[in-house]
Amino acid sequence: DMKIKKQKDGLVTYEGMRREIRDLTVPLRGEHQLANAALALAAIELCAKKGFPSDDTAIRAGLKNTCWEARLEILQHEPLFLLDGAHNPAGINVLCRALEKDFSYRRLILIFGALADKDYRQFLMYNREALFSGEVSETESTLVTRSGEKIPVLIHGNQLRDDRGAVIGNMIFVTD
């Protein structure tokens, strides 16, 4: 059994099967990344049992220097500009949870890209409640890009509606 506990100073403690490591930095954002870090550290423990030892200094450095582009990546702080490559329902659920728990904002502008063969309406409808919850009742605008067309087309002012006619968000459709 293994887990990561948050410390008061923003660091974390790993409590593993045979090892405890305090004062670790996990720079990746989102609660799910703490669970992923615990799993990686458990794998390191299992490797050590098979003759592949690691020391706490290497583990600290490895976690501290971990980066994963386009996964809750902050590109700019003022105003906050966040990039995430969520591309399936599970990823979008994780993104929505992180937006709710790890970030504060007054207005959300969602830029959502999808390949031509993906049902972007389903993605947005599936996560409508999470995307537009709390004080953010809807986005001011959502940019949806789709590939497959040879000539770029920009259409302003459409509103995406679900099958019952409920507005999901104001949409700008771009095809390329």
Sequence and secondary structure as in RCSB ss.txt:
>XXXX:A:sequence
DMKIKKQKDGLVTYEGMRREIRDLTVPLRGEHQLANAALALAAIELCAKKGFPSDDTAIRAGLKNTCWEARLEIL
QHEPLFLLDGAHNPAGINVLCRALEKDFSYRRLILIFGALADKDYRQFLMYNREALFSGEVSETESTLVTRSGEK
IPVLIHGNQLRDDRGAVIGNMIFVTD
>XXXX:A:secstr
  EEEE TTS EEEE SS EEEEE   S SHHHHHHHHHHHHHHHHHHHTT    HHHHHHHHHT   TTSSEEE
ETTTTEEE    SHHHHHHHHHHHHHH   S   EEEEE TTS HHHHHHHTHHHHT TT  S S EEEEE   S
S EEEEEEEEE TT  EEEEEEEEE 
